[in-house]
Amino acid sequence: MIQHKEISDKDLLSKIKHQEIRFGGNIKLKIYGTLSCASGKKMKRDNRVFFFEETEAINNGFRPCSHCMKEPYKKWKHETI
């Protein structure tokens, strides 16, 4: 997990371009989603984190975003109820 405030914009863009970073998340809400998610683009830089793999987000206690990851979110919600 990489916090946005701890990586330069140049390094971040390079890692995204080379598909090293594939998911983003909100550290306070413990939600992760795709890098193209409109909800994720609105969050504060201090709250934003990045993940190399989806399993990394899950292992860190994050849940799927209900906007950009509808099916994984439904599965997560069904399993937690």
Backbone atoms as SQL, in Angstrom:
CREATE TABLE atoms (id INTEGER PRIMARY KEY, chain TEXT, resi INTEGER, resn TEXT, atom TEXT, x REAL, y REAL, z REAL);
INSERT INTO atoms VALUES
  (1, 'A', 1, 'MET', 'N', 0.847, -1.168, 0.000),
  (2, 'A', 1, 'MET', 'CA', 0.000, 0.000, 0.000),
  (3, 'A', 1, 'MET', 'C', 0.897, 1.236, 0.000),
  (4, 'A', 2, 'ILE', 'N', 0.594, 2.154, -0.879),
  (5, 'A', 2, 'ILE', 'CA', 1.352, 3.396, -0.992),
  (6, 'A', 2, 'ILE', 'C', 0.405, 4.565, -0.727),
  (7, 'A', 3, 'GLN', 'N', 0.766, 5.430, 0.203),
  (8, 'A', 3, 'GLN', 'CA', -0.041, 6.624, 0.428),
  (9, 'A', 3, 'GLN', 'C', 0.309, 7.665, -0.621),
  (10, 'A', 4, 'HIS', 'N', -0.720, 8.353, -1.125),
  (11, 'A', 4, 'HIS', 'CA', -0.521, 9.327, -2.199),
  (12, 'A', 4, 'HIS', 'C', 0.455, 10.416, -1.785),
  (13, 'A', 5, 'LYS', 'N', 0.381, 10.842, -0.530),
  (14, 'A', 5, 'LYS', 'CA', 1.255, 11.923, -0.081),
  (15, 'A', 5, 'LYS', 'C', 2.717, 11.487, 0.029),
  (16, 'A', 6, 'GLU', 'N', 2.994, 10.189, -0.092),
  (17, 'A', 6, 'GLU', 'CA', 4.361, 9.680, 0.037),
  (18, 'A', 6, 'GLU', 'C', 5.018, 9.315, -1.295),
  (19, 'A', 7, 'ILE', 'N', 4.338, 9.610, -2.414),
  (20, 'A', 7, 'ILE', 'CA', 4.896, 9.287, -3.725),
  (21, 'A', 7, 'ILE', 'C', 4.787, 10.526, -4.609),
  (22, 'A', 8, 'SER', 'N', 5.814, 10.771, -5.402),
  (23, 'A', 8, 'SER', 'CA', 5.782, 11.927, -6.302),
  (24, 'A', 8, 'SER', 'C', 4.791, 11.658, -7.437),
  (25, 'A', 9, 'ASP', 'N', 4.274, 12.728, -7.995),
  (26, 'A', 9, 'ASP', 'CA', 3.337, 12.585, -9.110),
  (27, 'A', 9, 'ASP', 'C', 3.981, 11.865, -10.292),
  (28, 'A', 10, 'LYS', 'N', 5.246, 12.142, -10.530),
  (29, 'A', 10, 'LYS', 'CA', 5.974, 11.503, -11.639),
  (30, 'A', 10, 'LYS', 'C', 6.081, 9.994, -11.420),
  (31, 'A', 11, 'ASP', 'N', 6.460, 9.578, -10.213),
  (32, 'A', 11, 'ASP', 'CA', 6.566, 8.148, -9.916),
  (33, 'A', 11, 'ASP', 'C', 5.199, 7.468, -9.971),
  (34, 'A', 12, 'LEU', 'N', 4.182, 8.158, -9.475),
  (35, 'A', 12, 'LEU', 'CA', 2.839, 7.607, -9.492),
  (36, 'A', 12, 'LEU', 'C', 2.372, 7.368, -10.921),
  (37, 'A', 13, 'LEU', 'N', 2.518, 8.358, -11.775),
  (38, 'A', 13, 'LEU', 'CA', 2.096, 8.209, -13.163),
  (39, 'A', 13, 'LEU', 'C', 2.862, 7.097, -13.873),
  (40, 'A', 14, 'SER', 'N', 4.135, 6.970, -13.566),
  (41, 'A', 14, 'SER', 'CA', 4.943, 5.909, -14.164),
  (42, 'A', 14, 'SER', 'C', 4.434, 4.528, -13.735),
  (43, 'A', 15, 'LYS', 'N', 4.140, 4.382, -12.454),
  (44, 'A', 15, 'LYS', 'CA', 3.650, 3.097, -11.947),
  (45, 'A', 15, 'LYS', 'C', 2.271, 2.753, -12.511),
  (46, 'A', 16, 'ILE', 'N', 1.428, 3.765, -12.691),
  (47, 'A', 16, 'ILE', 'CA', 0.107, 3.536, -13.289),
  (48, 'A', 16, 'ILE', 'C', 0.270, 3.161, -14.757),
  (49, 'A', 17, 'LYS', 'N', 1.122, 3.879, -15.471),
  (50, 'A', 17, 'LYS', 'CA', 1.357, 3.610, -16.896),
  (51, 'A', 17, 'LYS', 'C', 1.856, 2.188, -17.121),
  (52, 'A', 18, 'HIS', 'N', 2.732, 1.720, -16.235),
  (53, 'A', 18, 'HIS', 'CA', 3.284, 0.369, -16.358),
  (54, 'A', 18, 'HIS', 'C', 2.419, -0.673, -15.636),
  (55, 'A', 19, 'GLN', 'N', 1.239, -0.270, -15.230),
  (56, 'A', 19, 'GLN', 'CA', 0.251, -1.127, -14.561),
  (57, 'A', 19, 'GLN', 'C', 0.805, -1.802, -13.308),
  (58, 'A', 20, 'GLU', 'N', 1.707, -1.118, -12.637),
  (59, 'A', 20, 'GLU', 'CA', 2.190, -1.619, -11.352),
  (60, 'A', 20, 'GLU', 'C', 1.166, -1.293, -10.266),
  (61, 'A', 21, 'ILE', 'N', 0.551, -0.111, -10.371),
  (62, 'A', 21, 'ILE', 'CA', -0.530, 0.282, -9.463),
  (63, 'A', 21, 'ILE', 'C', -1.833, 0.095, -10.231),
  (64, 'A', 22, 'ARG', 'N', -2.772, -0.668, -9.633),
  (65, 'A', 22, 'ARG', 'CA', -4.001, -0.985, -10.353),
  (66, 'A', 22, 'ARG', 'C', -5.271, -0.558, -9.622),
  (67, 'A', 23, 'PHE', 'N', -5.159, -0.248, -8.327),
  (68, 'A', 23, 'PHE', 'CA', -6.330, 0.138, -7.541),
  (69, 'A', 23, 'PHE', 'C', -5.987, 1.301, -6.620),
  (70, 'A', 24, 'GLY', 'N', -7.019, 2.076, -6.293),
  (71, 'A', 24, 'GLY', 'CA', -6.864, 3.167, -5.344),
  (72, 'A', 24, 'GLY', 'C', -7.857, 2.988, -4.220),
  (73, 'A', 25, 'GLY', 'N', -7.616, 3.662, -3.107),
  (74, 'A', 25, 'GLY', 'CA', -8.526, 3.523, -1.984),
  (75, 'A', 25, 'GLY', 'C', -8.520, 4.731, -1.074),
  (76, 'A', 26, 'ASN', 'N', -9.496, 4.743, -0.179),
  (77, 'A', 26, 'ASN', 'CA', -9.623, 5.782, 0.835),
  (78, 'A', 26, 'ASN', 'C', -9.248, 5.161, 2.170),
  (79, 'A', 27, 'ILE', 'N', -8.163, 5.637, 2.752),
  (80, 'A', 27, 'ILE', 'CA', -7.637, 5.032, 3.975),
  (81, 'A', 27, 'ILE', 'C', -8.569, 5.242, 5.166),
  (82, 'A', 28, 'LYS', 'N', -9.291, 6.346, 5.195),
  (83, 'A', 28, 'LYS', 'CA', -10.199, 6.606, 6.319),
  (84, 'A', 28, 'LYS', 'C', -11.473, 5.774, 6.222),
  (85, 'A', 29, 'LEU', 'N', -12.019, 5.629, 5.018),
  (86, 'A', 29, 'LEU', 'CA', -13.260, 4.878, 4.837),
  (87, 'A', 29, 'LEU', 'C', -13.026, 3.393, 4.610),
  (88, 'A', 30, 'LYS', 'N', -11.764, 3.023, 4.318),
  (89, 'A', 30, 'LYS', 'CA', -11.397, 1.625, 4.048),
  (90, 'A', 30, 'LYS', 'C', -12.166, 1.076, 2.840),
  (91, 'A', 31, 'ILE', 'N', -12.208, 1.882, 1.767),
  (92, 'A', 31, 'ILE', 'CA', -12.861, 1.498, 0.514),
  (93, 'A', 31, 'ILE', 'C', -11.814, 1.530, -0.594),
  (94, 'A', 32, 'TYR', 'N', -11.835, 0.532, -1.489),
  (95, 'A', 32, 'TYR', 'CA', -10.929, 0.538, -2.638),
  (96, 'A', 32, 'TYR', 'C', -11.731, 0.400, -3.918),
  (97, 'A', 33, 'GLY', 'N', -11.143, 0.857, -5.019),
  (98, 'A', 33, 'GLY', 'CA', -11.813, 0.766, -6.310),
  (99, 'A', 33, 'GLY', 'C', -10.839, 0.948, -7.452),
  (100, 'A', 34, 'THR', 'N', -11.396, 1.072, -8.640),
  (101, 'A', 34, 'THR', 'CA', -10.576, 1.243, -9.837),
  (102, 'A', 34, 'THR', 'C', -10.001, 2.656, -9.876),
  (103, 'A', 35, 'LEU', 'N', -8.950, 2.833, -10.631),
  (104, 'A', 35, 'LEU', 'CA', -8.322, 4.149, -10.734),
  (105, 'A', 35, 'LEU', 'C', -9.172, 5.129, -11.532),
  (106, 'A', 36, 'SER', 'N', -10.127, 4.638, -12.303),
  (107, 'A', 36, 'SER', 'CA', -10.982, 5.514, -13.103),
  (108, 'A', 36, 'SER', 'C', -12.277, 5.892, -12.390),
  (109, 'A', 37, 'CYS', 'N', -12.467, 5.467, -11.171),
  (110, 'A', 37, 'CYS', 'CA', -13.702, 5.728, -10.424),
  (111, 'A', 37, 'CYS', 'C', -13.860, 7.223, -10.127),
  (112, 'A', 38, 'ALA', 'N', -15.031, 7.759, -10.437),
  (113, 'A', 38, 'ALA', 'CA', -15.305, 9.180, -10.183),
  (114, 'A', 38, 'ALA', 'C', -15.260, 9.491, -8.694),
  (115, 'A', 39, 'SER', 'N', -15.720, 8.585, -7.870),
  (116, 'A', 39, 'SER', 'CA', -15.701, 8.805, -6.415),
  (117, 'A', 39, 'SER', 'C', -14.270, 8.902, -5.902),
  (118, 'A', 40, 'GLY', 'N', -13.415, 8.050, -6.409),
  (119, 'A', 40, 'GLY', 'CA', -12.021, 8.048, -5.982),
  (120, 'A', 40, 'GLY', 'C', -11.274, 9.306, -6.387),
  (121, 'A', 41, 'LYS', 'N', -11.646, 9.866, -7.517),
  (122, 'A', 41, 'LYS', 'CA', -10.963, 11.070, -7.994),
  (123, 'A', 41, 'LYS', 'C', -11.317, 12.296, -7.161),
  (124, 'A', 42, 'LYS', 'N', -12.400, 12.222, -6.396),
  (125, 'A', 42, 'LYS', 'CA', -12.849, 13.365, -5.597),
  (126, 'A', 42, 'LYS', 'C', -12.245, 13.402, -4.197),
  (127, 'A', 43, 'MET', 'N', -11.642, 12.321, -3.759),
  (128, 'A', 43, 'MET', 'CA', -11.159, 12.277, -2.371),
  (129, 'A', 43, 'MET', 'C', -9.897, 13.115, -2.177),
  (130, 'A', 44, 'LYS', 'N', -9.677, 13.495, -0.937),
  (131, 'A', 44, 'LYS', 'CA', -8.497, 14.282, -0.589),
  (132, 'A', 44, 'LYS', 'C', -7.239, 13.445, -0.787),
  (133, 'A', 45, 'ARG', 'N', -6.209, 14.106, -1.210),
  (134, 'A', 45, 'ARG', 'CA', -4.907, 13.450, -1.435),
  (135, 'A', 45, 'ARG', 'C', -4.408, 12.756, -0.165),
  (136, 'A', 46, 'ASP', 'N', -4.636, 13.375, 1.001),
  (137, 'A', 46, 'ASP', 'CA', -4.178, 12.797, 2.274),
  (138, 'A', 46, 'ASP', 'C', -4.866, 11.481, 2.603),
  (139, 'A', 47, 'ASN', 'N', -6.061, 11.260, 2.060),
  (140, 'A', 47, 'ASN', 'CA', -6.823, 10.039, 2.337),
  (141, 'A', 47, 'ASN', 'C', -6.597, 8.946, 1.297),
  (142, 'A', 48, 'ARG', 'N', -5.951, 9.282, 0.183),
  (143, 'A', 48, 'ARG', 'CA', -5.818, 8.356, -0.946),
  (144, 'A', 48, 'ARG', 'C', -4.612, 7.438, -0.788),
  (145, 'A', 49, 'VAL', 'N', -4.847, 6.156, -1.058),
  (146, 'A', 49, 'VAL', 'CA', -3.783, 5.153, -1.078),
  (147, 'A', 49, 'VAL', 'C', -3.886, 4.364, -2.376),
  (148, 'A', 50, 'PHE', 'N', -2.817, 3.687, -2.727),
  (149, 'A', 50, 'PHE', 'CA', -2.784, 2.892, -3.955),
  (150, 'A', 50, 'PHE', 'C', -2.341, 1.475, -3.645),
  (151, 'A', 51, 'PHE', 'N', -2.856, 0.536, -4.443),
  (152, 'A', 51, 'PHE', 'CA', -2.545, -0.876, -4.259),
  (153, 'A', 51, 'PHE', 'C', -2.045, -1.473, -5.572),
  (154, 'A', 52, 'PHE', 'N', -1.138, -2.426, -5.426),
  (155, 'A', 52, 'PHE', 'CA', -0.619, -3.131, -6.596),
  (156, 'A', 52, 'PHE', 'C', -1.612, -4.179, -7.082),
  (157, 'A', 53, 'GLU', 'N', -2.306, -4.819, -6.165),
  (158, 'A', 53, 'GLU', 'CA', -3.255, -5.880, -6.488),
  (159, 'A', 53, 'GLU', 'C', -4.507, -5.733, -5.624),
  (160, 'A', 54, 'GLU', 'N', -5.597, -6.275, -6.088),
  (161, 'A', 54, 'GLU', 'CA', -6.851, -6.240, -5.328),
  (162, 'A', 54, 'GLU', 'C', -6.713, -6.981, -4.003),
  (163, 'A', 55, 'THR', 'N', -5.980, -8.083, -4.009),
  (164, 'A', 55, 'THR', 'CA', -5.807, -8.857, -2.779),
  (165, 'A', 55, 'THR', 'C', -5.090, -8.048, -1.697),
  (166, 'A', 56, 'GLU', 'N', -4.225, -7.152, -2.119),
  (167, 'A', 56, 'GLU', 'CA', -3.528, -6.290, -1.161),
  (168, 'A', 56, 'GLU', 'C', -4.519, -5.386, -0.430),
  (169, 'A', 57, 'ALA', 'N', -5.473, -4.844, -1.160),
  (170, 'A', 57, 'ALA', 'CA', -6.503, -3.997, -0.537),
  (171, 'A', 57, 'ALA', 'C', -7.354, -4.814, 0.432),
  (172, 'A', 58, 'ILE', 'N', -7.769, -5.987, 0.000),
  (173, 'A', 58, 'ILE', 'CA', -8.604, -6.849, 0.837),
  (174, 'A', 58, 'ILE', 'C', -7.848, -7.260, 2.096),
  (175, 'A', 59, 'ASN', 'N', -6.588, -7.629, 1.952),
  (176, 'A', 59, 'ASN', 'CA', -5.774, -8.040, 3.099),
  (177, 'A', 59, 'ASN', 'C', -5.540, -6.907, 4.096),
  (178, 'A', 60, 'ASN', 'N', -5.671, -5.662, 3.630),
  (179, 'A', 60, 'ASN', 'CA', -5.523, -4.505, 4.505),
  (180, 'A', 60, 'ASN', 'C', -6.868, -4.046, 5.075),
  (181, 'A', 61, 'GLY', 'N', -7.921, -4.837, 4.872),
  (182, 'A', 61, 'GLY', 'CA', -9.217, -4.553, 5.466),
  (183, 'A', 61, 'GLY', 'C', -10.095, -3.588, 4.693),
  (184, 'A', 62, 'PHE', 'N', -9.813, -3.372, 3.409),
  (185, 'A', 62, 'PHE', 'CA', -10.628, -2.489, 2.581),
  (186, 'A', 62, 'PHE', 'C', -11.757, -3.278, 1.931),
  (187, 'A', 63, 'ARG', 'N', -12.873, -2.603, 1.681),
  (188, 'A', 63, 'ARG', 'CA', -13.996, -3.217, 0.986),
  (189, 'A', 63, 'ARG', 'C', -14.124, -2.612, -0.409),
  (190, 'A', 64, 'PRO', 'N', -14.784, -3.316, -1.341),
  (191, 'A', 64, 'PRO', 'CA', -14.943, -2.791, -2.704),
  (192, 'A', 64, 'PRO', 'C', -15.858, -1.566, -2.750),
  (193, 'A', 65, 'CYS', 'N', -15.601, -0.692, -3.694),
  (194, 'A', 65, 'CYS', 'CA', -16.420, 0.496, -3.939),
  (195, 'A', 65, 'CYS', 'C', -17.750, 0.072, -4.558),
  (196, 'A', 66, 'SER', 'N', -18.830, 0.676, -4.083),
  (197, 'A', 66, 'SER', 'CA', -20.151, 0.325, -4.612),
  (198, 'A', 66, 'SER', 'C', -20.434, 0.987, -5.954),
  (199, 'A', 67, 'HIS', 'N', -19.622, 1.952, -6.359),
  (200, 'A', 67, 'HIS', 'CA', -19.839, 2.638, -7.635),
  (201, 'A', 67, 'HIS', 'C', -19.119, 1.965, -8.801),
  (202, 'A', 68, 'CYS', 'N', -17.839, 1.710, -8.640),
  (203, 'A', 68, 'CYS', 'CA', -17.061, 1.194, -9.769),
  (204, 'A', 68, 'CYS', 'C', -16.849, -0.318, -9.730),
  (205, 'A', 69, 'MET', 'N', -17.182, -0.944, -8.604),
  (206, 'A', 69, 'MET', 'CA', -16.979, -2.392, -8.463),
  (207, 'A', 69, 'MET', 'C', -18.271, -3.033, -7.935),
  (208, 'A', 70, 'LYS', 'N', -19.323, -2.876, -8.705),
  (209, 'A', 70, 'LYS', 'CA', -20.658, -3.286, -8.259),
  (210, 'A', 70, 'LYS', 'C', -20.752, -4.757, -7.870),
  (211, 'A', 71, 'GLU', 'N', -20.249, -5.646, -8.694),
  (212, 'A', 71, 'GLU', 'CA', -20.358, -7.082, -8.391),
  (213, 'A', 71, 'GLU', 'C', -19.531, -7.490, -7.165),
  (214, 'A', 72, 'PRO', 'N', -18.256, -7.087, -7.095),
  (215, 'A', 72, 'PRO', 'CA', -17.499, -7.422, -5.874),
  (216, 'A', 72, 'PRO', 'C', -18.129, -6.805, -4.618),
  (217, 'A', 73, 'TYR', 'N', -18.708, -5.606, -4.758),
  (218, 'A', 73, 'TYR', 'CA', -19.361, -4.968, -3.619),
  (219, 'A', 73, 'TYR', 'C', -20.581, -5.780, -3.169),
  (220, 'A', 74, 'LYS', 'N', -21.399, -6.216, -4.130),
  (221, 'A', 74, 'LYS', 'CA', -22.582, -7.029, -3.788),
  (222, 'A', 74, 'LYS', 'C', -22.163, -8.317, -3.086),
  (223, 'A', 75, 'LYS', 'N', -21.117, -8.943, -3.582),
  (224, 'A', 75, 'LYS', 'CA', -20.618, -10.169, -2.959),
  (225, 'A', 75, 'LYS', 'C', -20.127, -9.888, -1.543),
  (226, 'A', 76, 'TRP', 'N', -19.354, -8.821, -1.360),
  (227, 'A', 76, 'TRP', 'CA', -18.855, -8.441, -0.049),
  (228, 'A', 76, 'TRP', 'C', -20.014, -8.149, 0.905),
  (229, 'A', 77, 'LYS', 'N', -20.990, -7.402, 0.434),
  (230, 'A', 77, 'LYS', 'CA', -22.132, -7.030, 1.268),
  (231, 'A', 77, 'LYS', 'C', -22.922, -8.263, 1.683),
  (232, 'A', 78, 'HIS', 'N', -23.133, -9.170, 0.743),
  (233, 'A', 78, 'HIS', 'CA', -23.879, -10.403, 1.035),
  (234, 'A', 78, 'HIS', 'C', -23.138, -11.262, 2.074),
  (235, 'A', 79, 'GLU', 'N', -21.827, -11.288, 1.992),
  (236, 'A', 79, 'GLU', 'CA', -21.022, -12.098, 2.913),
  (237, 'A', 79, 'GLU', 'C', -20.939, -11.493, 4.309),
  (238, 'A', 80, 'THR', 'N', -21.111, -10.176, 4.424),
  (239, 'A', 80, 'THR', 'CA', -20.978, -9.528, 5.725),
  (240, 'A', 80, 'THR', 'C', -22.299, -9.387, 6.461),
  (241, 'A', 81, 'ILE', 'N', -23.394, -9.660, 5.788),
  (242, 'A', 81, 'ILE', 'CA', -24.718, -9.550, 6.437),
  (243, 'A', 81, 'ILE', 'C', -25.107, -10.876, 7.074);
